[in-house]
Amino acid sequence: MEYLLLIVGLMLGAVLLVGVGDRLRLPWPALMVVLGALVAVVPGLPDSFELEPELILPLFLPPLLFATAQRTSWALFRARWRTIALLAVALVVVTAGAVAGVAAVLVPGITVTAAVALGAMVAPPDPVAVEAVAGPVRMPRRLLSVLQSEGLFNDATALVIFQAAVLATVRGDELSVPGLVLSFLLGAAIAVVIGLVVAWLARQLLTRIGDTVGRSALTLVLPFAVYLAAEEAHASGVVAVVVVALQLRRLSDADEAADRLVQRSFWDVVELLVTGIAFGLIGLDLRQVVEQAGDDLPRMLGHAGIVCLVVLGVRAVWMTAASVLFRHSKDPSAGPRAGREALVIAWCGMRGLATLALALSLPVQTAAGEPFPARVELTLIAVSVLVVTLLVPGFTLPTLVRLLGVAESAETEERAEQDIVRRARRAALQRMTARLDEERDESLSEEVETAMRDRLGRLDSVLSGESLTEDERQRLLALRERRDLMQRIEADALGAARAEVLAARREPGVDPEAADRVLRRLDLRTVLLG
């Protein structure tokens, strides 16, 4: 019962801190970490939230990845494959290698493979943390979408490295680099196939479920199902979830206005509550990590501070090099193209759920029955990197963006939404003109106006409850028929507009978030019209 109360308390805390964060202009997930740490020292609560480490990723990661991936598109990934390769794969590998080298020198009794496991734990920035912290900040959408693209796939790279390193440590073997590369490529390929197959099956099932609530419930089950299926096939559950989300958005139909509205609201609530529990869990586990360190805490914190500097330094250098590489890129959605943009993206390397889950999932002992090398210190270092990279940027990012002037360039990106609005309006007007030509009746406007004037002219008698004459009834009936016709024409025009927005969303260079905002307004108008 105490754990249930704790979960309910964390969900309530998340709801309240969203409002507090908006008022203080601070990221509420970072506030949740602070709240969790404060709650952890309250007397009478459990010493630790004893959730099985192997359950953390399957419980929290699938829904959060699914929610984040729905905000992007295949076209954006195709246009950004170089950026994704450089950030989600190469940067993770370089960071893991740099941290492993430093840890091998600093941490007493650590093995090379255990050091690599630590590097994999702290290498991947968390897409949920990035979205929650950087999303509300007035920064260019191009930079935020680069961070989202990086975060959606870097967990897959880190998980492959971590699992191989831990297995080698437990068995006492050496780490095989060719085996790692092969495992990553094979796991990603199988995951893509699984994701595409599950998305097709889900689409067939969604078309056969008549209830909007039922269809929304199915989308909640899908991320967990595809994640577990991919993991059972020894593939990447992360990649499989992202593929399902992207493919379902690609297959979305223009006439599914009500479904999109319901599912958007539904997933906003799910994301809020799951994120609140996850980041509250991070804070709750801080006390357990500190208690395990005991008297060695000062020395371990010193090592953790050095590793934090290495993580931040590697990312800063890498982003600076990336800004030089992308400076003359023809792709308008490419990575950082200036030094100040590189600094902002480097500062947004927030670690989160994956780092915590991997740290807590370290085995207690090896196959030989010996303690896992430096397990307590590795866990402390990983959690320290998480806290530093989450809290420090979380509370300083708005100021940094304002001081660097990066926020000013966000104004120009609002034009992208207006371009989509113009396309939607043009499609709607073309369709409406065609329908009016089909339904051409010269007396349409005159008849409607005459009926309305007569009706309003007798407003007093209507309000007093006097009955209508037969002639008035006939005129009102004609008015309703004309009104229904106009509503059908407007609905047809809105359908053309929605189809145009969805087509624009699938095009390279179009911001999916801008398209989604326009589509949401069209969906609302369609539902109100119906």
Protein Blocks (a to p, Z undefined) as FASTA:
>chain_A
ZZmmmmmmmmmmmmmmmmmmmmnopafklmmmmmmmmmmmpghiafbdcddfklmmmmmm
mmmmmmmmmmmcfklmmmmmmmmmmmmmmmmmmmmmmmmmmmmmmmghiafklmmmmmmm
mmpccfklmmmmmmmpccdfklmmmmmmmmmmmmmmmmmmmmmmmmmmmnopacdfklmm
mmmmmmmmmmmmmmmmmmmmmmmmmmmpmbfklmmmmmmmmmmmmmmmmmmnopafklmm
mmmmmmmmmmpcfklmmmmmmmmmmmmmmmmmmmmmmmmmmmmmmmmmmmmnmmmlmmmm
mmmmmmmmmmmmmmmmmmmmmmmmmmmpcblkbccfbfklmmmmmmmmcccfkmmmmmmm
pcfbdfkopacehklmmmmmmmmmmmmmmmmmmmmmmmmmmmnommmmmmmmmmmmmmmm
mmmmmmmmmmmmmmmmmmgcfklmmmmmmmmmmmmmmmmmmmnopacdfklmmmmmmmmm
mmmmmmmmmmmmmmmmmmmmmmmmmpghiafklmmmmmmmmmmmmmmmZZ
